[in-house]
Amino acid sequence: MRGSQCNDSFVPNLDRPHKISTATNRHGGILGGISTGEPIICRAAIKPTSSLARSQKTVSRQGEPAEIVTKGRHDPCLLPRFVPMGEAMVALVLADHWLRWRSQCSG
């Protein structure tokens, strides 16, 4: 991505006189760790679970071909657990930053 594609120009806010907004929200609402007043957008990605219910090829400590079988519980999809954990983590981080700001700026 080029810098010109990521750049957000500052423009007058037509809905709120004497306020400044950005033309787009490509920065996700945070610039340099500070909220711009725009909606905060979070994106997350997770990798697939590494344990499978079938054997996998691997290499032993001696460098010889081997197979490994994972026994026990296997989660075929982490998504149902990830969504509430991701939301909770975002809420925790936002609350932490708000408390830090409040302790430093409320006098």
LOSE-442318 format. One line per 5 residues: number of its first residue (from 1); for each residue x, y, z of N, C-alpha, C. Coordinates in Angstrom, 3 decimals, m for minus. Layout:
<rs>
NUM = X:Y:Z:X:Y:Z:X:Y:Z | ... $
</rs>
This chain:
<rs>
1 = 0.854:m1.172:0.000:0.000:0.000:0.000:0.899:1.235:0.000 | 0.553:2.180:m0.808:1.303:3.425:m0.864:0.789:4.383:0.210 | 1.635:5.295:0.627:1.244:6.276:1.633:0.055:7.117:1.204 | m0.026:7.418:m0.090:m1.148:8.217:m0.587:m2.471:7.467:m0.482 | m2.431:6.129:m0.489:m3.650:5.338:m0.342:m4.085:5.244:1.115 $
6 = m3.148:5.398:2.020:m3.432:5.255:3.449:m3.725:6.600:4.113 | m3.320:7.684:3.480:m3.420:9.012:4.081:m4.875:9.436:4.274 | m5.150:10.042:5.424:m6.470:10.596:5.716:m6.348:12.109:5.833 | m6.981:12.829:4.923:m6.955:14.290:4.965:m7.898:14.791:6.045 | m7.510:15.868:6.700:m8.388:16.507:7.679:m9.305:17.478:6.946 $
11 = m10.597:17.436:7.303:m11.609:18.277:6.663:m12.534:18.836:7.740 | m13.226:19.948:7.454:m14.211:20.449:8.416:m15.365:19.456:8.548 | m15.860:19.284:9.746:m16.998:18.396:9.992:m18.271:19.192:9.743 | m19.027:18.802:8.732:m20.232:19.543:8.364:m21.366:19.334:9.361 | m21.359:18.213:10.081:m22.414:17.933:11.060:m22.190:18.669:12.375 $
16 = m20.937:18.931:12.700:m20.603:19.596:13.970:m19.716:20.801:13.662 | m20.270:21.997:13.698:m19.475:23.188:13.384:m18.264:23.319:14.313 | m17.187:23.853:13.794:m15.939:24.094:14.515:m15.259:22.795:14.949 | m15.613:21.681:14.348:m14.957:20.399:14.624:m14.265:19.925:13.353 | m13.227:19.134:13.534:m12.459:18.615:12.409:m12.610:17.100:12.370 $
21 = m12.751:16.562:11.178:m12.827:15.116:10.966:m11.811:14.738:9.900 | m11.796:13.471:9.555:m10.970:13.033:8.438:m11.884:12.686:7.272 | m11.353:12.823:6.070:m12.159:12.562:4.874:m12.596:11.102:4.809 | m11.726:10.208:5.224:m12.045:8.780:5.292:m11.622:8.289:6.673 | m11.867:7.048:6.956:m11.447:6.481:8.242:m10.493:5.316:7.987 $
26 = m9.540:5.527:7.087:m8.596:4.461:6.748:m7.686:4.106:7.914 | m7.525:5.008:8.841:m6.659:4.773:9.998:m7.367:3.996:11.100 | m8.649:3.724:10.958:m9.378:2.923:11.939:m9.741:3.672:13.199 | m9.665:4.998:13.189:m10.086:5.791:14.340:m8.985:6.110:15.326 | m7.775:5.610:15.095:m6.666:5.858:16.026:m5.437:6.249:15.219 $
31 = m4.837:7.367:15.568:m3.588:7.823:14.962:m2.562:8.040:16.066 | m1.454:7.347:15.995:m0.404:7.508:16.999:m0.858:7.142:18.396 | m1.793:6.220:18.513:m2.282:5.795:19.820:m3.343:6.703:20.408 | m3.796:7.689:19.651:m4.796:8.636:20.142:m6.050:8.519:19.284 | m7.209:8.468:19.918:m8.470:8.388:19.187:m8.719:9.695:18.454 $
36 = m9.189:9.591:17.227:m9.486:10.774:16.427:m10.941:11.191:16.534 | m11.747:10.430:17.252:m13.172:10.708:17.341:m13.977:9.977:16.284 | m13.300:9.370:15.332:m13.964:8.551:14.322:m14.253:7.180:14.934 | m15.146:6.400:14.331:m15.384:5.045:14.845:m14.090:4.228:14.850 | m13.855:3.497:15.921:m12.668:2.647:16.024:m12.974:1.325:15.327 $
41 = m12.129:0.970:14.382:m12.312:m0.254:13.605:m11.193:m1.222:13.960 | m11.564:m2.428:14.346:m10.591:m3.472:14.683:m10.714:m4.604:13.680 | m9.581:m5.105:13.268:m9.557:m6.281:12.403:m8.689:m7.326:13.085 | m9.095:m8.573:12.988:m8.334:m9.645:13.623:m8.297:m10.852:12.704 | m7.269:m11.638:12.869:m7.138:m12.881:12.110:m6.621:m13.960:13.050 $
46 = m7.068:m15.173:12.828:m6.561:m16.296:13.613:m6.116:m17.384:12.652 | m5.132:m18.137:13.096:m4.678:m19.254:12.271:m5.477:m20.494:12.633 | m5.574:m21.441:11.737:m6.319:m22.663:12.051:m5.675:m23.414:13.213 | m6.468:m24.220:13.883:m5.942:m25.018:14.980:m4.872:m25.974:14.457 | m3.813:m26.143:15.223:m2.684:m26.953:14.753:m2.859:m28.440:15.029 $
51 = m3.741:m28.802:15.938:m3.929:m30.226:16.233:m5.044:m30.791:15.364 | m4.734:m31.882:14.704:m5.700:m32.544:13.835:m6.059:m33.897:14.421 | m7.186:m34.423:14.028:m7.623:m35.727:14.514:m7.009:m36.867:13.706 | m6.065:m36.579:12.832:m5.405:m37.626:12.048:m3.888:m37.478:12.192 | m3.172:m38.488:11.761:m1.713:m38.464:11.906:m1.096:m37.430:10.966 $
56 = 0.040:m36.887:11.416:0.753:m35.887:10.633:2.201:m36.322:10.485 | 2.774:m36.001:9.350:4.186:m36.311:9.142:5.024:m35.263:9.854 | 6.138:m35.723:10.443:7.042:m34.832:11.153:8.447:m35.407:11.063 | 9.347:m34.869:11.844:10.733:m35.327:11.881:11.112:m35.545:13.336 | 11.828:m36.632:13.613:12.269:m36.920:14.981:13.448:m36.022:15.345 $
61 = 13.883:m36.094:16.588:15.039:m35.299:17.032:16.312:m35.676:16.281 | 16.343:m36.892:15.805:17.512:m37.352:15.057:17.421:m36.979:13.573 | 16.334:m36.331:13.171:16.165:m35.903:11.790:15.557:m36.951:10.884 | 15.011:m38.010:11.465:14.411:m39.079:10.675:12.910:m38.831:10.510 | 12.351:m39.228:9.369:10.903:m39.071:9.171:10.115:m39.842:10.233 $
66 = 9.028:m39.255:10.696:8.183:m39.886:11.713:6.758:m39.397:11.525 | 5.848:m39.994:12.280:4.452:m39.554:12.294:4.055:m39.246:13.722 | 3.189:m38.271:13.874:2.696:m37.908:15.196:1.173:m37.956:15.161 | 0.595:m38.474:16.226:m0.855:m38.545:16.351:m1.241:m37.778:17.610 | m2.081:m36.790:17.454:m2.548:m36.004:18.592:m3.774:m36.686:19.170 $
71 = m3.720:m36.971:20.459:m4.844:m37.636:21.118:m5.554:m36.636:22.018 | m6.830:m36.836:22.191:m7.586:m35.961:23.078:m8.608:m35.149:22.322 | m8.927:m34.008:22.887:m9.978:m33.161:22.342:m9.437:m32.312:21.195 | m10.215:m32.186:20.141:m9.820:m31.380:18.989:m10.922:m30.379:18.690 | m10.545:m29.137:18.535:m11.507:m28.097:18.182:m11.420:m27.854:16.678 $
76 = m12.413:m28.267:15.911:m12.348:m28.064:14.468:m12.473:m26.598:14.067 | m13.093:m25.777:14.916:m13.280:m24.365:14.593:m13.147:m23.536:15.866 | m12.224:m22.585:15.841:m12.006:m21.732:17.007:m12.900:m20.498:17.008 | m13.581:m20.232:15.908:m14.343:m18.996:15.756:m15.370:m18.748:16.857 | m16.172:m19.738:17.281:m17.150:m19.438:18.336:m16.503:m18.953:19.635 $
81 = m15.296:m19.377:19.908:m14.603:m18.919:21.118:m13.847:m17.624:20.886 | m13.394:m17.418:19.658:m12.561:m16.263:19.378:m13.330:m14.949:19.459 | m14.558:m14.926:18.971:m15.327:m13.676:18.926:m15.501:m13.071:20.317 | m16.014:m13.795:21.326:m16.144:m13.167:22.642:m14.795:m12.836:23.278 | m13.773:m13.650:23.000:m12.453:m13.335:23.554:m11.884:m12.074:22.913 $
86 = m12.068:m11.922:21.604:m11.592:m10.721:20.926:m12.316:m9.476:21.402 | m13.632:m9.569:21.553:m14.407:m8.427:22.053:m13.987:m8.061:23.468 | m13.777:m9.060:24.314:m13.366:m8.800:25.695:m11.987:m8.154:25.733 | m11.079:m8.590:24.878:m9.735:m8.019:24.863:m9.762:m6.565:24.407 | m10.560:m6.260:23.391:m10.683:m4.871:22.932:m11.271:m4.008:24.041 $
91 = m12.306:m4.498:24.720:m12.912:m3.744:25.824:m11.905:m3.519:26.941 | m11.109:m4.527:27.246:m10.102:m4.406:28.304:m9.044:m3.364:27.953 | m8.563:m3.394:26.727:m7.536:m2.434:26.303:m8.097:m1.015:26.279 | m9.322:m0.834:25.759:m9.922:0.505:25.746:m10.149:1.025:27.161 | m10.624:0.170:28.067:m10.818:0.584:29.461:m9.488:0.937:30.109 $
96 = m8.451:0.175:29.822:m7.124:0.452:30.369:m6.619:1.817:29.912 | m6.761:2.105:28.632:m6.310:3.404:28.120:m7.159:4.547:28.660 | m8.458:4.326:28.800:m9.314:5.370:29.355:m8.930:5.651:30.804 | m8.683:4.617:31.594:m8.275:4.820:32.988:m6.924:5.522:33.072 | m6.008:5.172:32.181:m4.704:5.842:32.164:m4.873:7.317:31.820 $
101 = m5.705:7.616:30.818:m5.956:9.006:30.447:m6.597:9.757:31.606 | m7.576:9.124:32.254:m8.290:9.767:33.356:m7.348:10.083:34.517 | m6.424:9.174:34.809:m5.502:9.406:35.925:m4.503:10.513:35.609 | m4.190:10.720:34.335:m3.207:11.728:33.962:m3.821:13.084:33.646 | m5.053:13.095:33.189:m5.627:14.334:32.665:m6.766:14.918:33.485 $
106 = m7.224:14.226:34.511:m8.396:14.741:35.223:m8.022:15.666:36.372 | m6.749:15.890:36.568:m6.304:16.880:37.529:m6.276:16.407:38.908 $
</rs>
